[in-house]
Amino acid sequence: MVKKIAVIAAVAAAVAAVAAAILAVCFRARRTREYYSFDFPADGE
């Protein structure tokens, strides 16, 4: 039981870390886009 909870917690932490990393990269890319001169397809430009 304890091992199962630990596995669930580890998986949840990993998912949260990946989601946070993706959000951080996207947020940073959008804020500093003018320095890198690349565009996102979602912007529709």
FENQUI-V50180 format. One record per residue. N is the residue number from 1. RES is the residue in one small letter. SS is DSSP state (H for helix, E for strand, - for the rest). OMEGA is omega in whole degrees, -180 to 180 (NA if undefined). NEAR is the number of other ideal C-beta (glycine too) atoms within 8 Angstrom. Layout:
# FENQUI-V50180
n->N res->RES ss->SS omega->OMEGA near->NEAR
n->N res->RES ss->SS omega->OMEGA near->NEAR
This chain:
# FENQUI-V50180
n->1 res->m ss->- omega->180 near->4
n->2 res->v ss->H omega->-179 near->5
n->3 res->k ss->H omega->180 near->6
n->4 res->k ss->H omega->179 near->7
n->5 res->i ss->H omega->180 near->8
n->6 res->a ss->H omega->179 near->8
n->7 res->v ss->H omega->179 near->8
n->8 res->i ss->H omega->-180 near->8
n->9 res->a ss->H omega->180 near->8
n->10 res->a ss->H omega->179 near->8
n->11 res->v ss->H omega->180 near->8
n->12 res->a ss->H omega->179 near->8
n->13 res->a ss->H omega->179 near->8
n->14 res->a ss->H omega->179 near->8
n->15 res->v ss->H omega->180 near->8
n->16 res->a ss->H omega->180 near->8
n->17 res->a ss->H omega->179 near->8
n->18 res->v ss->H omega->-180 near->8
n->19 res->a ss->H omega->180 near->8
n->20 res->a ss->H omega->180 near->8
n->21 res->a ss->H omega->179 near->8
n->22 res->i ss->H omega->180 near->8
n->23 res->l ss->H omega->-179 near->8
n->24 res->a ss->H omega->180 near->8
n->25 res->v ss->H omega->-180 near->8
n->26 res->c ss->H omega->-179 near->8
n->27 res->f ss->H omega->-180 near->8
n->28 res->r ss->H omega->-179 near->8
n->29 res->a ss->H omega->180 near->10
n->30 res->r ss->H omega->-178 near->8
n->31 res->r ss->H omega->-174 near->6
n->32 res->t ss->- omega->-176 near->8
n->33 res->r ss->H omega->-177 near->11
n->34 res->e ss->H omega->180 near->5
n->35 res->y ss->H omega->-176 near->5
n->36 res->y ss->H omega->177 near->7
n->37 res->s ss->- omega->171 near->5
n->38 res->f ss->- omega->-174 near->5
n->39 res->d ss->- omega->177 near->6
n->40 res->f ss->- omega->178 near->8
n->41 res->p ss->H omega->-177 near->5
n->42 res->a ss->H omega->-179 near->4
n->43 res->d ss->H omega->177 near->6
n->44 res->g ss->- omega->-180 near->4
n->45 res->e ss->- omega->NA near->3
